[in-house]
């Protein structure tokens, strides 16, 4: 999967605060995700994150000159 820092992921299961949208802060063997509702940051293995992604919302602010 092609996931970049700044993308927003819609996950299959929600965070305990009932929000299922997470912003990607770090990409590698692990993903650091930030809940869009409460701001809590979690770090999960790449394999678990990719399995639970429902939709990727791209960050369109990647304009390079």
N, CA, C and O atoms as a printed pandas DataFrame, in Angstrom:
     atom_number atom_name residue_name chain_id  residue_number  x_coord  y_coord  z_coord
0              1         N          UNK        A               1    0.835   -1.184    0.000
1              2        CA          UNK        A               1    0.000    0.000    0.000
2              3         C          UNK        A               1    0.875    1.241    0.000
3              4         O          UNK        A               1    1.937    1.273    0.621
4              5         N          UNK        A               2    0.411    2.258   -0.705
5              6        CA          UNK        A               2    1.146    3.508   -0.789
6              7         C          UNK        A               2    0.517    4.527    0.154
7              8         O          UNK        A               2   -0.391    5.268   -0.223
8              9         N          UNK        A               3    1.013    4.549    1.377
9             10        CA          UNK        A               3    0.503    5.473    2.387
10            11         C          UNK        A               3    1.616    6.439    2.745
11            12         O          UNK        A               3    2.749    6.025    2.991
12            13         N          UNK        A               4    1.299    7.723    2.776
13            14        CA          UNK        A               4    2.289    8.759    3.039
14            15         C          UNK        A               4    1.918    9.536    4.287
15            16         O          UNK        A               4    0.770    9.521    4.729
16            17         N          UNK        A               5    2.908   10.214    4.848
17            18        CA          UNK        A               5    2.678   11.071    6.006
18            19         C          UNK        A               5    1.716   12.180    5.609
19            20         O          UNK        A               5    1.887   12.806    4.563
20            21         N          UNK        A               6    0.721   12.425    6.424
21            22        CA          UNK        A               6   -0.277   13.455    6.144
22            23         C          UNK        A               6   -1.590   12.892    5.625
23            24         O          UNK        A               6   -2.608   13.584    5.653
24            25         N          UNK        A               7   -1.589   11.640    5.146
25            26        CA          UNK        A               7   -2.832   11.016    4.694
26            27         C          UNK        A               7   -3.741   10.748    5.891
27            28         O          UNK        A               7   -3.272   10.604    7.020
28            29         N          UNK        A               8   -5.023   10.685    5.636
29            30        CA          UNK        A               8   -5.996   10.343    6.666
30            31         C          UNK        A               8   -6.559    8.967    6.325
31            32         O          UNK        A               8   -6.987    8.724    5.197
32            33         N          UNK        A               9   -6.554    8.071    7.307
33            34        CA          UNK        A               9   -7.031    6.710    7.110
34            35         C          UNK        A               9   -8.371    6.523    7.796
35            36         O          UNK        A               9   -8.546    6.898    8.956
36            37         N          UNK        A              10   -9.309    5.943    7.075
37            38        CA          UNK        A              10  -10.576    5.546    7.679
38            39         C          UNK        A              10  -10.432    4.071    8.005
39            40         O          UNK        A              10  -10.261    3.248    7.105
40            41         N          UNK        A              11  -10.500    3.732    9.279
41            42        CA          UNK        A              11  -10.278    2.364    9.725
42            43         C          UNK        A              11  -11.606    1.623    9.869
43            44         O          UNK        A              11  -12.669    2.238    9.962
44            45         N          UNK        A              12  -11.528    0.291    9.886
45            46        CA          UNK        A              12  -12.728   -0.531   10.044
46            47         C          UNK        A              12  -13.293   -0.424   11.449
47            48         O          UNK        A              12  -14.510   -0.379   11.630
48            49         N          UNK        A              13  -12.416   -0.383   12.446
49            50        CA          UNK        A              13  -12.863   -0.300   13.839
50            51         C          UNK        A              13  -12.562    1.094   14.390
51            52         O          UNK        A              13  -11.484    1.634   14.137
52            53         N          UNK        A              14  -13.481    1.673   15.125
53            54        CA          UNK        A              14  -13.248    3.022   15.668
54            55         C          UNK        A              14  -12.363    3.004   16.918
55            56         O          UNK        A              14  -12.209    1.978   17.581
56            57         N          UNK        A              15  -11.797    4.160   17.213
57            58        CA          UNK        A              15  -11.074    4.407   18.456
58            59         C          UNK        A              15  -12.115    4.412   19.583
59            60         O          UNK        A              15  -13.294    4.628   19.301
60            61         N          UNK        A              16  -11.738    4.187   20.830
61            62        CA          UNK        A              16  -12.727    4.228   21.924
62            63         C          UNK        A              16  -13.530    5.527   22.021
63            64         O          UNK        A              16  -14.598    5.539   22.634
64            65         N          UNK        A              17  -13.038    6.620   21.427
65            66        CA          UNK        A              17  -13.796    7.877   21.445
66            67         C          UNK        A              17  -14.829    7.921   20.322
67            68         O          UNK        A              17  -15.468    8.953   20.120
68            69         N          UNK        A              18  -15.003    6.833   19.594
69            70        CA          UNK        A              18  -15.997    6.622   18.531
70            71         C          UNK        A              18  -15.635    7.257   17.186
71            72         O          UNK        A              18  -16.508    7.392   16.329
72            73         N          UNK        A              19  -14.390    7.646   16.976
73            74        CA          UNK        A              19  -13.948    8.200   15.694
74            75         C          UNK        A              19  -13.103    7.147   14.974
75            76         O          UNK        A              19  -12.251    6.509   15.593
76            77         N          UNK        A              20  -13.331    6.963   13.674
77            78        CA          UNK        A              20  -12.531    5.984   12.937
78            79         C          UNK        A              20  -11.612    6.643   11.900
79            80         O          UNK        A              20  -11.165    5.975   10.967
80            81         N          UNK        A              21  -11.326    7.935   12.048
81            82        CA          UNK        A              21  -10.417    8.645   11.160
82            83         C          UNK        A              21   -9.105    8.929   11.894
83            84         O          UNK        A              21   -9.101    9.476   12.997
84            85         N          UNK        A              22   -7.993    8.547   11.260
85            86        CA          UNK        A              22   -6.677    8.713   11.857
86            87         C          UNK        A              22   -5.735    9.366   10.853
87            88         O          UNK        A              22   -5.718    8.994    9.680
88            89         N          UNK        A              23   -4.957   10.334   11.310
89            90        CA          UNK        A              23   -3.952   10.998   10.472
90            91         C          UNK        A              23   -2.625   10.272   10.638
91            92         O          UNK        A              23   -2.241    9.916   11.752
92            93         N          UNK        A              24   -1.919   10.052    9.519
93            94        CA          UNK        A              24   -0.632    9.357    9.542
94            95         C          UNK        A              24    0.461   10.359    9.897
95            96         O          UNK        A              24    0.640   11.363    9.209
96            97         N          UNK        A              25    1.194   10.076   10.983
97            98        CA          UNK        A              25    2.283   10.943   11.416
98            99         C          UNK        A              25    3.648   10.348   11.082
99           100         O          UNK        A              25    4.619   11.081   10.901
100          101         N          UNK        A              26    3.723    9.000   10.999
101          102        CA          UNK        A              26    4.990    8.331   10.724
102          103         C          UNK        A              26    4.715    7.052    9.953
103          104         O          UNK        A              26    3.749    6.345   10.241
104          105         N          UNK        A              27    5.563    6.750    8.972
105          106        CA          UNK        A              27    5.424    5.545    8.168
106          107         C          UNK        A              27    6.740    4.785    8.218
107          108         O          UNK        A              27    7.813    5.385    8.144
108          109         N          UNK        A              28    6.658    3.485    8.343
109          110        CA          UNK        A              28    7.840    2.621    8.378
110          111         C          UNK        A              28    7.355    1.215    8.679
111          112         O          UNK        A              28    6.308    0.800    8.181
112          113         N          UNK        A              29    8.099    0.482    9.482
113          114        CA          UNK        A              29    7.634   -0.832    9.921
114          115         C          UNK        A              29    6.413   -0.683   10.833
115          116         O          UNK        A              29    5.566   -1.572   10.913
116          117         N          UNK        A              30    6.347    0.454   11.511
117          118        CA          UNK        A              30    5.196    0.789   12.351
118          119         C          UNK        A              30    4.580    2.074   11.819
119          120         O          UNK        A              30    5.260    2.893   11.201
120          121         N          UNK        A              31    3.286    2.241   12.064
121          122        CA          UNK        A              31    2.598    3.487   11.732
122          123         C          UNK        A              31    2.323    4.225   13.028
123          124         O          UNK        A              31    1.887    3.617   14.006
124          125         N          UNK        A              32    2.573    5.544   13.050
125          126        CA          UNK        A              32    2.120    6.373   14.164
126          127         C          UNK        A              32    0.904    7.114   13.642
127          128         O          UNK        A              32    0.986    7.869   12.674
128          129         N          UNK        A              33   -0.228    6.887   14.297
129          130        CA          UNK        A              33   -1.501    7.466   13.877
130          131         C          UNK        A              33   -2.023    8.375   14.975
131          132         O          UNK        A              33   -1.791    8.137   16.160
132          133         N          UNK        A              34   -2.739    9.430   14.561
133          134        CA          UNK        A              34   -3.347   10.358   15.511
134          135         C          UNK        A              34   -4.843   10.384   15.267
135          136         O          UNK        A              34   -5.290   10.623   14.145
136          137         N          UNK        A              35   -5.620   10.141   16.314
137          138        CA          UNK        A              35   -7.075   10.188   16.220
138          139         C          UNK        A              35   -7.499   11.615   15.886
139          140         O          UNK        A              35   -7.013   12.569   16.493
140          141         N          UNK        A              36   -8.404   11.760   14.923
141          142        CA          UNK        A              36   -8.830   13.083   14.478
142          143         C          UNK        A              36   -9.817   13.739   15.433
143          144         O          UNK        A              36  -10.061   14.941   15.326
144          145         N          UNK        A              37  -10.390   12.979   16.365
145          146        CA          UNK        A              37  -11.358   13.551   17.295
146          147         C          UNK        A              37  -10.702   13.963   18.612
147          148         O          UNK        A              37  -10.864   15.100   19.055
148          149         N          UNK        A              38   -9.962   13.042   19.241
149          150        CA          UNK        A              38   -9.413   13.329   20.568
150          151         C          UNK        A              38   -7.916   13.644   20.558
151          152         O          UNK        A              38   -7.384   14.119   21.561
152          153         N          UNK        A              39   -7.221   13.384   19.432
153          154        CA          UNK        A              39   -5.809   13.716   19.345
154          155         C          UNK        A              39   -4.870   12.679   19.938
155          156         O          UNK        A              39   -3.659   12.896   19.964
156          157         N          UNK        A              40   -5.397   11.560   20.414
157          158        CA          UNK        A              40   -4.568   10.494   20.989
158          159         C          UNK        A              40   -3.713    9.866   19.894
159          160         O          UNK        A              40   -4.203    9.596   18.797
160          161         N          UNK        A              41   -2.431    9.633   20.191
161          162        CA          UNK        A              41   -1.534    9.027   19.218
162          163         C          UNK        A              41   -1.292    7.563   19.568
163          164         O          UNK        A              41   -1.075    7.211   20.728
164          165         N          UNK        A              42   -1.335    6.724   18.543
165          166        CA          UNK        A              42   -1.058    5.302   18.731
166          167         C          UNK        A              42    0.002    4.872   17.730
167          168         O          UNK        A              42    0.169    5.484   16.675
168          169         N          UNK        A              43    0.712    3.811   18.078
169          170        CA          UNK        A              43    1.713    3.252   17.178
170          171         C          UNK        A              43    1.364    1.779   17.003
171          172         O          UNK        A              43    1.336    1.024   17.975
172          173         N          UNK        A              44    1.096    1.370   15.755
173          174        CA          UNK        A              44    0.718   -0.012   15.493
174          175         C          UNK        A              44    1.576   -0.572   14.365
175          176         O          UNK        A              44    2.048    0.182   13.514
176          177         N          UNK        A              45    1.781   -1.886   14.351
177          178        CA          UNK        A              45    2.565   -2.500   13.272
178          179         C          UNK        A              45    1.920   -2.275   11.915
179          180         O          UNK        A              45    0.697   -2.198   11.799
180          181         N          UNK        A              46    2.759   -2.170   10.887
181          182        CA          UNK        A              46    2.291   -1.914    9.529
182          183         C          UNK        A              46    1.295   -2.970    9.068
183          184         O          UNK        A              46    0.283   -2.634    8.453
184          185         N          UNK        A              47    1.564   -4.237    9.353
185          186        CA          UNK        A              47    0.684   -5.319    8.897
186          187         C          UNK        A              47   -0.715   -5.187    9.490
187          188         O          UNK        A              47   -1.706   -5.405    8.793
188          189         N          UNK        A              48   -0.802   -4.834   10.761
189          190        CA          UNK        A              48   -2.110   -4.672   11.415
190          191         C          UNK        A              48   -2.845   -3.452   10.866
191          192         O          UNK        A              48   -4.059   -3.495   10.665
192          193         N          UNK        A              49   -2.112   -2.364   10.624
193          194        CA          UNK        A              49   -2.733   -1.149   10.095
194          195         C          UNK        A              49   -3.276   -1.378    8.689
195          196         O          UNK        A              49   -4.406   -0.994    8.387
196          197         N          UNK        A              50   -2.467   -2.009    7.823
197          198        CA          UNK        A              50   -2.905   -2.220    6.436
198          199         C          UNK        A              50   -4.104   -3.146    6.367
199          200         O          UNK        A              50   -4.937   -3.012    5.470
200          201         N          UNK        A              51   -4.205   -4.078    7.293
201          202        CA          UNK        A              51   -5.335   -5.008    7.316
202          203         C          UNK        A              51   -6.629   -4.308    7.728
203          204         O          UNK        A              51   -7.713   -4.699    7.294
204          205         N          UNK        A              52   -6.519   -3.279    8.560
205          206        CA          UNK        A              52   -7.707   -2.615    9.108
206          207         C          UNK        A              52   -8.108   -1.337    8.386
207          208         O          UNK        A              52   -9.044   -0.663    8.816
208          209         N          UNK        A              53   -7.424   -0.983    7.296
209          210        CA          UNK        A              53   -7.759    0.240    6.563
210          211         C          UNK        A              53   -8.986   -0.002    5.681
211          212         O          UNK        A              53   -9.048   -0.967    4.919
212          213         N          UNK        A              54   -9.942    0.887    5.806
213          214        CA          UNK        A              54  -11.148    0.830    4.972
214          215         C          UNK        A              54  -11.002    1.752    3.767
215          216         O          UNK        A              54  -11.404    1.396    2.659
216          217         N          UNK        A              55  -10.420    2.951    3.980
217          218        CA          UNK        A              55  -10.307    3.951    2.928
218          219         C          UNK        A              55   -9.138    4.884    3.234
219          220         O          UNK        A              55   -8.885    5.206    4.395
220          221         N          UNK        A              56   -8.423    5.319    2.189
221          222        CA          UNK        A              56   -7.327    6.276    2.340
222          223         C          UNK        A              56   -7.774    7.610    1.746
223          224         O          UNK        A              56   -8.157    7.684    0.578
224          225         N          UNK        A              57   -7.722    8.651    2.555
225          226        CA          UNK        A              57   -8.068    9.998    2.105
226          227         C          UNK        A              57   -6.752   10.740    1.916
227          228         O          UNK        A              57   -6.042   11.008    2.886
228          229         N          UNK        A              58   -6.425   11.072    0.667
229          230        CA          UNK        A              58   -5.129   11.676    0.330
230          231         C          UNK        A              58   -5.048   13.121    0.785
231          232         O          UNK        A              58   -6.041   13.847    0.815
232          233         N          UNK        A              59   -3.831   13.513    1.137
233          234        CA          UNK        A              59   -3.537   14.903    1.440
234          235         C          UNK        A              59   -3.120   15.558    0.139
235          236         O          UNK        A              59   -2.067   15.214   -0.398
236          237         N          UNK        A              60   -3.906   16.492   -0.392
237          238        CA          UNK        A              60   -3.649   17.107   -1.690
238          239         C          UNK        A              60   -2.730   18.323   -1.600
239          240         O          UNK        A              60   -2.605   19.065   -2.574
240          241         N          UNK        A              61   -2.090   18.540   -0.464
241          242        CA          UNK        A              61   -1.197   19.685   -0.309
242          243         C          UNK        A              61    0.244   19.325   -0.656
243          244         O          UNK        A              61    1.171   19.939   -0.129
244          245         N          UNK        A              62    0.451   18.345   -1.531
245          246        CA          UNK        A              62    1.784   17.896   -1.911
246          247         C          UNK        A              62    2.259   18.589   -3.183
247          248         O          UNK        A              62    2.861   17.945   -4.043
248          249         N          UNK        A              63    2.005   19.871   -3.320
249          250        CA          UNK        A              63    2.378   20.594   -4.536
250          251         C          UNK        A              63    3.861   20.957   -4.476
251          252         O          UNK        A              63    4.292   21.710   -3.603
252          253         N          UNK        A              64    4.641   20.406   -5.424
253          254        CA          UNK        A              64    6.059   20.707   -5.496
254          255         C          UNK        A              64    6.316   21.602   -6.702
255          256         O          UNK        A              64    5.729   21.402   -7.765
256          257         N          UNK        A              65    7.182   22.578   -6.537
257          258        CA          UNK        A              65    7.464   23.524   -7.624
258          259         C          UNK        A              65    8.697   23.108   -8.379
259          260         O          UNK        A              65    9.094   23.781   -9.331
